[in-house]
């Protein structure tokens, strides 16, 4: 497993654990009802995805992860545009999801070159 894949898995697991353990502290101000449970579900998804990328660091697993991240990023942007109440949480998650997507893409490209 490449360093990039491992580093992305560590970042993803850290974000997932943060969402699981302290989701209400991520967005200052009033947090809409439903953000905490939704954040915890997303946290579980990130931890599972990180574990899958470590246990089975194949190109297929990585590409599936990138697809899931890209779809999630898009859904966050749609939610931010459609629901002002959820905008802050959705934009925060979109930025982080986009970063994880880019990191995973970069790790795959580096592994293929190396």
MMTF fields as JSON, N, C-alpha, C and O atoms, coordinates in Angstrom:
{
  "mmtfVersion": "1.0.0",
  "mmtfProducer": "UNKNOWN",
  "numBonds": 455,
  "numAtoms": 456,
  "numGroups": 114,
  "numChains": 1,
  "numModels": 1,
  "chainsPerModel": [1],
  "groupsPerChain": [114],
  "chainIdList": ["A"],
  "bondAtomList": [4, 2, 8, 6, 12, 10, 16, 14, 20, 18, 24, 22, 28, 26, 32, 30, 36, 34, 40, 38, 44, 42, 48, 46, 52, 50, 56, 54, 60, 58, 64, 62, 68, 66, 72, 70, 76, 74, 80, 78, 84, 82, 88, 86, 92, 90, 96, 94, 100, 98, 104, 102, 108, 106, 112, 110, 116, 114, 120, 118, 124, 122, 128, 126, 132, 130, 136, 134, 140, 138, 144, 142, 148, 146, 152, 150, 156, 154, 160, 158, 164, 162, 168, 166, 172, 170, 176, 174, 180, 178, 184, 182, 188, 186, 192, 190, 196, 194, 200, 198, 204, 202, 208, 206, 212, 210, 216, 214, 220, 218, 224, 222, 228, 226, 232, 230, 236, 234, 240, 238, 244, 242, 248, 246, 252, 250, 256, 254, 260, 258, 264, 262, 268, 266, 272, 270, 276, 274, 280, 278, 284, 282, 288, 286, 292, 290, 296, 294, 300, 298, 304, 302, 308, 306, 312, 310, 316, 314, 320, 318, 324, 322, 328, 326, 332, 330, 336, 334, 340, 338, 344, 342, 348, 346, 352, 350, 356, 354, 360, 358, 364, 362, 368, 366, 372, 370, 376, 374, 380, 378, 384, 382, 388, 386, 392, 390, 396, 394, 400, 398, 404, 402, 408, 406, 412, 410, 416, 414, 420, 418, 424, 422, 428, 426, 432, 430, 436, 434, 440, 438, 444, 442, 448, 446, 452, 450],
  "bondOrderList": [1, 1, 1, 1, 1, 1, 1, 1, 1, 1, 1, 1, 1, 1, 1, 1, 1, 1, 1, 1, 1, 1, 1, 1, 1, 1, 1, 1, 1, 1, 1, 1, 1, 1, 1, 1, 1, 1, 1, 1, 1, 1, 1, 1, 1, 1, 1, 1, 1, 1, 1, 1, 1, 1, 1, 1, 1, 1, 1, 1, 1, 1, 1, 1, 1, 1, 1, 1, 1, 1, 1, 1, 1, 1, 1, 1, 1, 1, 1, 1, 1, 1, 1, 1, 1, 1, 1, 1, 1, 1, 1, 1, 1, 1, 1, 1, 1, 1, 1, 1, 1, 1, 1, 1, 1, 1, 1, 1, 1, 1, 1, 1, 1],
  "groupList": [{"groupName": "UNK", "atomNameList": ["N", "CA", "C", "O"], "elementList": ["N", "C", "C", "O"], "formalChargeList": [0, 0, 0, 0], "bondAtomList": [1, 0, 2, 1, 3, 2], "bondOrderList": [1, 1, 2], "singleLetterCode": "X", "chemCompType": "L-PEPTIDE LINKING"}],
  "groupTypeList": [0, 0, 0, 0, 0, 0, 0, 0, 0, 0, 0, 0, 0, 0, 0, 0, 0, 0, 0, 0, 0, 0, 0, 0, 0, 0, 0, 0, 0, 0, 0, 0, 0, 0, 0, 0, 0, 0, 0, 0, 0, 0, 0, 0, 0, 0, 0, 0, 0, 0, 0, 0, 0, 0, 0, 0, 0, 0, 0, 0, 0, 0, 0, 0, 0, 0, 0, 0, 0, 0, 0, 0, 0, 0, 0, 0, 0, 0, 0, 0, 0, 0, 0, 0, 0, 0, 0, 0, 0, 0, 0, 0, 0, 0, 0, 0, 0, 0, 0, 0, 0, 0, 0, 0, 0, 0, 0, 0, 0, 0, 0, 0, 0, 0],
  "groupIdList": [1, 2, 3, 4, 5, 6, 7, 8, 9, 10, 11, 12, 13, 14, 15, 16, 17, 18, 19, 20, 21, 22, 23, 24, 25, 26, 27, 28, 29, 30, 31, 32, 33, 34, 35, 36, 37, 38, 39, 40, 41, 42, 43, 44, 45, 46, 47, 48, 49, 50, 51, 52, 53, 54, 55, 56, 57, 58, 59, 60, 61, 62, 63, 64, 65, 66, 67, 68, 69, 70, 71, 72, 73, 74, 75, 76, 77, 78, 79, 80, 81, 82, 83, 84, 85, 86, 87, 88, 89, 90, 91, 92, 93, 94, 95, 96, 97, 98, 99, 100, 101, 102, 103, 104, 105, 106, 107, 108, 109, 110, 111, 112, 113, 114],
  "secStructList": [7, 7, 2, 2, 2, 2, 2, 2, 2, 2, 2, 2, 2, 2, 2, 2, 2, 2, 2, 2, 2, 7, 4, 4, 4, 1, 1, 7, 1, 7, 7, 7, 6, 6, 2, 2, 2, 2, 2, 2, 2, 2, 2, 2, 2, 2, 2, 2, 2, 2, 2, 2, 2, 2, 2, 6, 7, 7, 2, 2, 2, 2, 2, 2, 2, 2, 2, 2, 2, 2, 2, 2, 2, 2, 2, 2, 2, 2, 2, 2, 2, 2, 7, 4, 4, 4, 2, 2, 2, 2, 2, 2, 2, 2, 2, 2, 2, 2, 2, 2, 2, 2, 2, 2, 2, 2, 2, 2, 2, 2, 2, 2, 2, 7],
  "xCoordList": [0.858, 0.0, 0.897, 1.877, 0.544, 1.358, 1.153, 0.164, 2.123, 2.013, 0.799, 0.135, 0.505, -0.628, -1.951, -2.823, -2.1, -3.324, -3.441, -4.516, -2.337, -2.343, -2.672, -3.478, -2.05, -2.295, -3.748, -4.356, -4.306, -5.707, -6.617, -7.599, -6.292, -7.095, -7.033, -8.043, -5.866, -5.728, -6.551, -7.258, -6.455, -7.252, -8.741, -9.501, -9.149, -10.559, -11.038, -12.119, -10.247, -10.633, -10.722, -11.627, -9.792, -9.838, -11.09, -11.731, -11.441, -12.659, -13.883, -14.806, -13.893, -15.02, -15.186, -16.306, -14.089, -14.169, -14.618, -15.355, -14.181, -14.631, -16.135, -16.828, -16.642, -18.082, -18.846, -19.957, -18.26, -18.91, -18.902, -19.9, -17.785, -17.6, -18.01, -18.537, -17.786, -18.094, -18.751, -18.296, -19.788, -20.365, -20.954, -20.923, -21.481, -22.098, -21.112, -21.512, -19.85, -18.83, -18.218, -17.403, -18.597, -17.967, -18.471, -17.722, -19.719, -20.301, -20.724, -21.687, -20.024, -20.375, -21.769, -22.26, -22.379, -23.717, -24.773, -24.499, -25.963, -27.073, -26.954, -26.841, -26.98, -26.898, -28.312, -28.968, -28.794, -30.158, -30.338, -29.423, -31.54, -31.853, -31.654, -32.034, -31.083, -30.829, -29.388, -28.94, -28.645, -27.252, -26.422, -25.6, -26.631, -25.808, -26.016, -25.031, -27.26, -27.409, -26.882, -26.267, -27.12, -26.622, -25.1, -24.497, -24.482, -23.019, -22.471, -21.438, -23.146, -22.674, -22.781, -21.895, -23.845, -23.969, -22.825, -22.209, -22.55, -21.447, -20.111, -19.214, -19.985, -18.761, -18.527, -17.407, -19.59, -19.48, -19.046, -18.188, -19.64, -19.274, -17.793, -17.121, -17.289, -15.872, -14.958, -13.942, -15.3, -14.466, -14.463, -13.414, -15.63, -15.71, -14.926, -14.21, -15.061, -14.329, -12.823, -12.064, -12.387, -10.952, -10.459, -9.395, -11.227, -10.84, -10.779, -9.855, -11.75, -11.758, -10.542, -9.972, -10.139, -8.984, -7.677, -6.694, -7.652, -6.455, -6.453, -5.423, -7.614, -7.718, -7.6, -6.959, -8.218, -8.199, -7.787, -8.625, -6.489, -6.042, -5.909, -4.836, -7.013, -6.999, -7.499, -8.098, -7.244, -7.722, -9.238, -9.797, -9.906, -11.37, -11.935, -12.866, -11.39, -11.848, -11.611, -12.47, -10.449, -10.128, -11.065, -11.543, -11.326, -12.211, -13.635, -14.296, -14.114, -15.45, -15.521, -16.52, -14.466, -14.416, -14.467, -15.148, -13.75, -13.754, -15.144, -15.606, -15.802, -17.161, -18.108, -18.895, -18.032, -18.888, -18.603, -19.53, -17.329, -16.966, -17.462, -17.965, -17.324, -17.756, -19.267, -19.756, -20.006, -21.466, -21.861, -22.771, -21.178, -21.47, -21.181, -21.966, -20.065, -19.739, -20.838, -21.281, -21.264, -22.34, -23.629, -24.315, -23.964, -25.203, -25.106, -26.102, -23.926, -23.733, -23.941, -24.551, -23.44, -23.599, -25.061, -25.531, -25.772, -27.207, -27.947, -28.794, -27.63, -28.277, -27.975, -28.868, -26.749, -26.372, -27.154, -27.551, -27.373, -28.116, -29.611, -30.28, -30.128, -31.578, -32.087, -33.253, -31.226, -31.695, -30.783, -29.775, -31.126, -30.277, -29.997, -28.92, -30.939, -30.765, -29.597, -28.928, -29.354, -28.31, -27.038, -26.071, -27.034, -25.95, -24.561, -23.648, -24.4, -23.068, -22.528, -21.385, -23.347, -22.908, -22.635, -21.655, -23.506, -23.339, -22.07, -21.349, -21.799, -20.595, -19.321, -18.334, -19.343, -18.186, -17.918, -16.779, -18.964, -18.784, -18.364, -17.56, -18.892, -18.513, -17.026, -16.354, -16.517, -15.094, -14.229, -13.241, -14.605, -13.814, -13.933, -12.935, -15.142, -15.33, -14.528, -13.898, -14.557, -13.783, -12.3, -11.599, -11.82, -10.412, -10.048, -8.993, -10.92, -10.669, -10.721, -9.946, -11.63, -11.71, -10.409, -9.847, -9.947, -8.702, -7.514, -6.651, -7.462, -6.355, -6.357, -5.304, -7.527, -7.619, -7.229, -6.521, -7.691, -7.335, -5.82, -5.214, -5.22, -3.774, -3.014, -1.982, -3.518, -2.862, -2.912, -1.938, -4.044, -4.157, -3.18, -2.479, -3.143, -2.235, -0.786, -0.001, -0.421, 0.955, 1.283, 2.385, 0.341, 0.579, 0.761, 1.576, 0.013, 0.135, 1.47, 2.035, 1.971, 3.269, 4.431, 5.447, 4.257, 5.371, 5.466, 6.363],
  "yCoordList": [-1.18, 0.0, 1.234, 1.312, 2.178, 3.391, 4.307, 4.209, 5.194, 6.177, 7.07, 7.422, 7.441, 8.306, 7.659, 8.308, 6.375, 5.649, 5.563, 5.776, 5.252, 5.149, 6.497, 6.569, 7.56, 8.894, 9.308, 9.882, 9.022, 9.357, 8.563, 9.099, 7.284, 6.457, 7.007, 7.016, 7.462, 8.033, 9.315, 9.51, 10.186, 11.423, 11.104, 11.704, 10.165, 9.795, 9.201, 9.539, 8.335, 7.734, 8.803, 8.771, 9.74, 10.831, 11.676, 12.022, 12.01, 12.784, 11.969, 12.502, 10.691, 9.838, 9.752, 9.832, 9.591, 9.53, 10.861, 10.891, 11.958, 13.28, 13.407, 13.887, 12.975, 13.028, 12.139, 12.474, 11.019, 10.111, 10.656, 10.55, 11.232, 11.572, 12.992, 13.207, 13.963, 15.358, 16.113, 17.199, 15.564, 16.213, 17.596, 18.455, 17.825, 19.11, 20.254, 21.416, 19.964, 21.004, 21.471, 22.394, 20.854, 21.161, 22.446, 23.13, 22.78, 23.985, 24.91, 24.616, 26.017, 26.915, 27.506, 27.624, 27.866, 28.441, 27.38, 26.299, 27.691, 26.767, 25.651, 25.901, 24.426, 23.265, 22.73, 22.368, 22.675, 22.186, 20.751, 19.93, 20.477, 19.108, 18.214, 18.579, 17.091, 16.17, 16.179, 15.22, 17.252, 17.301, 16.263, 15.575, 16.145, 15.225, 13.774, 13.078, 13.288, 11.903, 11.696, 10.67, 12.66, 12.544, 12.519, 11.742, 13.364, 13.403, 12.073, 11.603, 11.48, 10.188, 9.085, 8.236, 9.091, 8.109, 8.311, 7.343, 9.561, 9.835, 9.432, 8.965, 9.614, 9.192, 7.701, 7.259, 6.929, 5.474, 5.149, 4.293, 5.833, 5.592, 5.864, 5.099, 6.953, 7.284, 6.262, 5.875, 5.828, 4.834, 3.517, 2.893, 3.094, 1.864, 2.008, 1.091, 3.159, 3.384, 3.398, 2.855, 4.009, 4.015, 2.598, 2.215, 1.823, 0.437, -0.379, -1.17, -0.193, -0.932, -0.594, -1.47, 0.67, 1.057, 0.523, 0.395, 0.211, -0.375, -1.889, -2.482, -2.513, -3.966, -4.451, -5.467, -3.725, -4.116, -2.921, -2.319, -2.569, -1.369, -1.596, -1.426, -1.979, -2.223, -0.99, -0.094, -0.961, 0.144, 0.232, 1.328, -0.915, -0.935, -0.313, 0.489, -0.667, -0.103, 1.399, 2.164, 1.818, 3.247, 4.021, 5.096, 3.489, 4.176, 4.234, 5.265, 3.155, 3.18, 4.235, 4.944, 4.34, 5.361, 6.764, 7.637, 6.983, 8.293, 8.619, 9.754, 7.642, 7.858, 8.225, 9.164, 7.483, 7.777, 9.189, 9.947, 9.542, 10.888, 11.978, 13.007, 11.76, 12.769, 12.956, 14.083, 11.854, 11.948, 12.659, 13.488, 12.331, 12.979, 14.478, 15.286, 14.844, 16.258, 16.984, 18.062, 16.388, 16.982, 17.125, 18.142, 16.098, 16.17, 17.249, 17.899, 17.443, 18.519, 19.889, 20.772, 20.062, 21.344, 21.609, 22.742, 20.574, 20.72, 21.082, 21.975, 20.395, 20.693, 22.125, 22.825, 22.56, 23.923, 24.959, 25.993, 24.683, 25.618, 25.595, 26.625, 24.436, 24.284, 24.555, 24.904, 24.396, 24.486, 25.406, 24.955, 26.687, 27.636, 27.211, 27.485, 26.56, 26.117, 25.143, 25.114, 24.35, 23.332, 23.782, 23.024, 25.004, 25.467, 25.331, 24.786, 25.816, 25.794, 24.371, 24.1, 23.475, 22.082, 21.434, 20.707, 21.7, 21.096, 21.601, 20.821, 22.892, 23.435, 22.941, 22.642, 22.855, 22.304, 20.886, 20.528, 20.083, 18.702, 18.623, 17.765, 19.496, 19.493, 19.794, 19.168, 20.744, 21.089, 19.905, 19.575, 19.282, 18.145, 16.959, 16.306, 16.677, 15.588, 15.836, 14.924, 17.073, 17.405, 17.194, 16.7, 17.565, 17.352, 15.879, 15.474, 15.079, 13.637, 13.008, 12.101, 13.488, 12.992, 13.295, 12.426, 14.525, 14.923, 14.131, 13.711, 13.924, 13.166, 11.722, 11.17, 11.117, 9.729, 9.636, 8.715, 10.586, 10.607, 10.747, 10.039, 11.644, 11.827, 10.589, 10.258, 9.898, 8.681, 7.586, 6.858, 7.466, 6.466, 6.782, 5.898, 8.032, 8.425, 8.18, 7.704, 8.501, 8.294, 6.802, 6.399, 5.986, 4.532, 3.943, 3.041, 4.443, 3.932, 4.317, 3.566, 5.515, 5.965, 5.246, 4.95, 4.97, 4.439, 2.988, 2.413],
  "zCoordList": [0.0, 0.0, 0.0, 0.741, -0.833, -0.953, 0.259, 0.985, 0.444, 1.529, 1.354, 2.33, 0.107, -0.166, 0.208, 0.786, -0.122, 0.239, 1.753, 2.312, 2.409, 3.873, 4.511, 5.439, 4.014, 4.574, 4.38, 5.283, 3.215, 2.956, 3.888, 4.402, 4.11, 5.023, 6.446, 7.149, 6.873, 8.217, 8.343, 9.332, 7.338, 7.351, 7.373, 8.133, 6.543, 6.462, 7.794, 8.275, 8.372, 9.656, 10.743, 11.576, 10.733, 11.713, 11.569, 12.561, 10.322, 10.079, 10.493, 11.109, 10.158, 10.537, 12.041, 12.544, 12.766, 14.231, 14.813, 15.799, 14.214, 14.664, 14.495, 15.393, 13.34, 13.106, 14.079, 14.49, 14.443, 15.393, 16.821, 17.534, 17.233, 18.644, 19.012, 20.103, 18.138, 18.477, 17.315, 16.956, 16.738, 15.552, 15.823, 14.942, 17.001, 17.315, 17.442, 17.37, 17.626, 17.8, 16.486, 16.478, 15.388, 14.111, 13.481, 12.782, 13.717, 13.127, 14.259, 14.967, 14.439, 15.538, 15.349, 14.227, 16.434, 16.371, 16.568, 17.09, 16.153, 16.311, 15.283, 14.083, 15.771, 14.896, 14.705, 15.682, 13.461, 13.233, 13.728, 13.661, 14.225, 14.632, 13.42, 12.307, 13.621, 12.521, 12.05, 11.421, 12.346, 11.916, 12.66, 12.054, 13.964, 14.757, 14.32, 14.072, 14.215, 13.748, 12.329, 12.038, 11.452, 10.073, 10.059, 9.32, 10.871, 10.945, 11.45, 10.971, 12.396, 12.924, 11.875, 11.778, 11.099, 10.01, 9.007, 8.56, 8.661, 7.747, 8.358, 7.656, 9.674, 10.354, 10.219, 9.965, 10.39, 10.223, 8.791, 8.574, 7.827, 6.43, 6.184, 5.492, 6.751, 6.561, 7.224, 6.646, 8.413, 9.104, 8.329, 8.172, 7.846, 7.054, 5.754, 5.35, 5.101, 3.849, 4.091, 3.289, 5.183, 5.511, 5.755, 5.269, 6.503, 6.78, 5.491, 5.3, 4.615, 3.346, 2.507, 1.856, 2.515, 1.696, 2.264, 1.535, 3.559, 4.166, 3.997, 3.677, 4.214, 4.124, 2.681, 2.411, 1.761, 0.345, -0.503, -1.173, -0.481, -1.203, -2.706, -3.284, -3.319, -4.762, -5.497, -4.903, -6.784, -7.603, -7.606, -7.6, -7.614, -7.617, -6.348, -6.417, -5.204, -3.932, -3.916, -3.478, -4.394, -4.406, -5.33, -4.967, -6.508, -7.455, -6.907, -7.028, -6.313, -5.697, -4.6, -4.479, -3.805, -2.765, -3.345, -2.808, -4.436, -5.086, -5.624, -5.505, -6.207, -6.722, -5.582, -5.702, -4.48, -3.319, -2.814, -2.528, -2.705, -2.232, -3.179, -2.73, -4.476, -5.442, -5.415, -5.478, -5.322, -5.225, -3.929, -3.919, -2.858, -1.575, -1.641, -1.146, -2.248, -2.398, -3.169, -2.773, -4.257, -5.04, -4.264, -4.365, -3.48, -2.694, -1.62, -1.303, -1.063, -0.082, -0.717, -0.114, -1.921, -2.613, -2.962, -2.859, -3.369, -3.647, -2.361, -2.361, -1.274, 0.004, 0.443, 0.92, 0.289, 0.675, -0.124, 0.413, -1.396, -2.244, -1.936, -2.017, -1.588, -1.428, -0.016, 0.167, 0.974, 2.361, 3.17, 3.715, 3.252, 3.986, 5.427, 5.957, 6.047, 7.437, 7.576, 8.609, 6.539, 6.567, 5.857, 5.778, 5.342, 4.467, 5.104, 4.484, 6.318, 6.946, 7.07, 6.702, 7.584, 7.753, 6.399, 6.241, 5.421, 4.098, 3.409, 2.788, 3.517, 2.88, 3.557, 2.886, 4.881, 5.589, 5.116, 4.816, 5.051, 4.626, 3.16, 2.798, 2.319, 0.901, 0.728, -0.092, 1.495, 1.403, 1.836, 1.181, 2.928, 3.425, 2.476, 2.172, 2.009, 1.043, -0.229, -0.763, -0.706, -1.898, -1.678, -2.562, -0.501, -0.176, -0.113, -0.6, 0.485, 0.549, -0.84, -1.143, -1.678, -3.052, -3.798, -4.465, -3.677, -4.345, -3.808, -4.579, -2.496, -1.898, -2.391, -2.71, -2.454, -2.923, -4.395, -4.8, -5.184, -6.61, -6.774, -7.577, -6.027, -6.086, -5.657, -6.24, -4.637, -4.158, -5.212, -5.402, -5.898, -6.961, -8.092, -8.584, -8.49, -9.591, -9.208, -10.027, -7.967, -7.518, -7.47, -7.842, -7.018, -6.947, -8.339, -8.53, -9.304, -10.672, -11.305, -12.1, -10.934, -11.471, -10.798, -11.425, -9.494, -8.713, -8.747, -8.129]
}
